[in-house]
């Protein structure tokens, strides 16, 4: 009965303060739009300088593959100096350079060098450009060998198969992880602010003089925000599937169950932060610094945990979002792979338990 | 007038730094993040787990596999002996990649037939898959190149000579660390300023400030200066660490960098104060800061290139000050750019800064509760 009253109070607070509703629904919408469209690792239409000093059928057959490619936006130069100037000014991201004697060397049986310069500042894009150029080169060599009726110059052919995401769409990989970032925001930031506000305004003291137990206060806070968070989750999943066309190969039920688990962990983190901080300024900043940024950078949402230095890899184990991101990526793209889901869900249970325990210990009916 | 502004600046500093917790929040987390993120945020592959399913007993396949074992990007997880083992290994994420060599690999090569290598990649992390695929391509091509002349294959008619400018080893850290300078500077300035007016509004002291002889412009200056000083201090600290700890080369002129920093701080503080004057409560102020911060991080090109975004998103990024500052940072650090080359990046930040500051000071008087 008392619990019902508390929950009612929290629910009213949510309904009457538009900013809480905003966090739960407008924020996911906005974030999914921004991230879904804004974060892409697929290099497309990369401005590439093609320097052909002496055009011939051979050079044309090589550059043709760049003309048709959706990955490049070719710019033509006849001197390397102009192209280098353009690269320096950032007008192009890379140069493919065929020297004036390309044809002679090709016909004389020597190996004709093709210069490839990339702007290495954005190392990732540079590597992708290199990869594409290498692919174009291999295809060209095969065509050349066939046209000349000669044996292939590259004896080993590589056949690649990418599972779960054959088109290597970065969106399919980023959007599921994004749900973890959004859930962290809803769970941790919202509760951190709400409870800190009660401390700041002194209404926490008012609650304490009532007969409600600490446990009831905590549950009363958790339940409404849990429901709010689950609403936000359903909304995000719907957008991921229908708007961003990310396949959901696993079961929705499993996704919801593990999400509920993660949401509890996030809520517990928010509660812990607010009980420690007791003021909105510090609680808000701590929530951003301790939950949002790690969920963004240390969770494997965008940067691969396996490639981080060992000490950082250990550190990621205390980030709840890490386990949730692994579950999300697997359930969305690979299906119900129990060996991944169970291990990570177990880790989430442990983390939730620890945070809940800490909250329970740090919140007491005592004033400082 | 300067005396009054000075008093206000002192007061702002005291309000911010007198509380131990808020002092800690301004200083410690940015440093921790600098270290954690600089090491964590990488697109480079490092010891990515792979497995080998080799049905070929010949020396050519051993030769090829030895090249993978020597590569620091990959780490061998195990050998498979039948096809059924591939799926569970990849599904459970124990290996990101399986290299499969058929039974006739060496025989084909010796008979001068093209031989085939199959690579199966886990596409859940599409970027890792793509980068790994690039590395595999390089290793296999390199193997082919050394195999051809010694085994009677014709030499390749043309070969690629690949060189990367500005960042020859293609380390992502050189890309990320200068970005972190901008990111953390923005976080600190926004947090310091976004709550400053809202906090006073909530406490009722802002009304008191308005009835003092201070004019709105003076209040504005008084609120701007502390944010800029703290931001400049943190940015300098991070730049020092970027150069001396992370060994990122600083090739361009410091003057060009600090001109950029000054304008960037102006726009950051402007946005922060604007949010703060719109907000009625601190919670709204914080939310507002967040609504600026998140798109800034995502759309500025900090982690993923702006060029990959759809056209309308690319146009939106012109409203984000961090976008310009990131180009300046990376330009000065890596490309050795000077102020003339960076001029197109300077003025938009100035415009954003002055517009938002003007709006904020107008709001001081026109939004009273």
Interface residues (C-beta under 8 A of the other chain):
Chain A: X17 X19 X22 X23 X30 X31 X34 X35 X37 X38 X39 X40 X41 X42 X43 X44 X45 X46 X62 X87 X88 X89 X90 X102 X106 X109 X111 X112 X113 X114 X115 X116 X117 X118 X119 X120 X121 X122 X123 X124 X125 X126 X127 X128 X130 X131 X133 X134 X135 X137 X138 X140 X141 X144 X150 X151 X152 X153 X154 X155 X156 X157 X158 X159 X160 X161 X162 X163 X164 X165 X166 X168 X169 X170 X172 X173 X185 X189 X193 X197 X277 X279 X280 X281 X282 X284 X285 X286 X288 X289 X293 X294 X296 X297 X298 X300 X302 X303 X304 X306 X307 X308 X309 X311 X312 X315 X316 X326 X329 X330 X333 X334 X337 X339 X340
Chain B: X19 X21 X22 X25 X29 X33 X36 X37 X39 X40 X41 X42 X43 X44 X45 X46 X47 X48 X49 X64 X88 X90 X91 X92 X93 X96 X109 X112 X114 X115 X116 X117 X118 X119 X120 X121 X122 X123 X124 X125 X126 X127 X128 X129 X130 X131 X133 X134 X136 X137 X138 X140 X141 X143 X144 X147 X148 X151 X153 X154 X155 X156 X157 X158 X159 X160 X161 X162 X163 X164 X165 X166 X167 X168 X170 X171 X172 X174 X175 X187 X191 X195 X199 X282 X283 X284 X286 X287 X290 X291 X293 X294 X295 X297 X298 X299 X303 X304 X305 X307 X308 X309 X310 X313 X330 X331 X334 X335 X341
